[in-house]
């Protein structure tokens, strides 16, 4: 089965954004005690940006961003950024209806202006 060309473009957009955020976070003093990791599962279309490290002798782990591609749409499962990855995707030309804010309840998504 042929892959929709926009899906390949969406994969590239997501990977570029996560890599850029990873590089910027690695240079930020606030993240100096953390390892910033990007996870790209291009076969199953799961993408994550993680921070792992130690704070005050305690292990700290956090998922900053988690996106999936399902049903030809980008599903934002988690977004802990200030700017919002949905805004970046819109700026890159991804139509609003192809972005699902999955962190909202399914009944609420219809009111977000984004995909369902």
N, C-alpha and C positions, 0 to 999 in steps of 0.2 A: 504494500500500500504506500503510495507516495505521500510524503509529508508536505503539508501546507507550507508554502514559502513564507508566509507571515510567522509561522511557528519557528522556523529557523532564525528569522530576524528577531523574534521575541527572546529566544535563547541567547542570542548575541547581546541584545540590550541588557538583559538581566546580568549576564556574566560581566559585562563592561562596568555596570553600576557597582556590582559587588566588589570587583577588583579595585575600582577607584576608591570606594569607601574603606576597603581594607588597607590600602596604601596610606590613605589619609589618617586613619585611626592609628596605624603603626607609628606614625610620626608625632602623634599627639601625646603630650606628657601625661595626661590623665590615663592613658592606656599603657604606660611604660612597663607596668608589671604584668601585662597580659599578652598572650599570643593571640593574634587575630587570624582566624582561619576562614577560608572560603571553601564551601562544599558544593561541588557541581556534579549532580547525577543526571547526565544528559540522556541516559537511556530511559529513565523513568520520569524525567523532568522535575526534579526536586533541587532547589538551590537555597543555600543558607550562608549567612555570615555570623560567625560565632566569636566570642571572646572567652578565653580560658586562662586561668592563672590563680594567683594567691593574693588574698587581702587579709592583713592582720592574722596571719597563721591559719586562715581558713581557705579552703578551696572555693573558688568562685567560677561559675560557668554561666554564660548567658547567650541566648539566641537574639541577635540584634535584628536580623531579617530572615524571613523564611518565605519563599515563593515557590509555587508549583505551576506547571502548565497543564491544564486539564480542559478537555472539550474545546480546544483551540482558544482558550482564554488564559490570562495570567491571573492566578489566584494568590492574593497577598494574605498569607496565613498569619504573619506577625510582622509588625513594623515598629521598632523602638527608636526610630530616628527622629530628629527635629524637623527635617524638611519633608518627609513623606515620600516614599518611593513612587507612589501613584502619580505625584506631580512630575517627577522626573520622567516617568514612562509617557505621560501625556506630552511633555515637551519633546520627546523623541518621535512623536507621531502615532503612538498607540491609541486607538479609539477608546473612549470611555467605556463603551459596551463590551470591550475585550479585557477589561480590568475588573476583577471581582474582589471586593473588600471582604474576604472570608472571615476576618476577625469580628465582623458584625453578624448578629443572628440572621438566619435565612429570611425571616419575616421582615426584617428591617432593611435588608439590602435594596429592595425596590425603591426606597426613598433616598438613597445615597447619590443618585445620578450616575452610578457606575453599573457594571454588569451584574447579573443575578446568576 
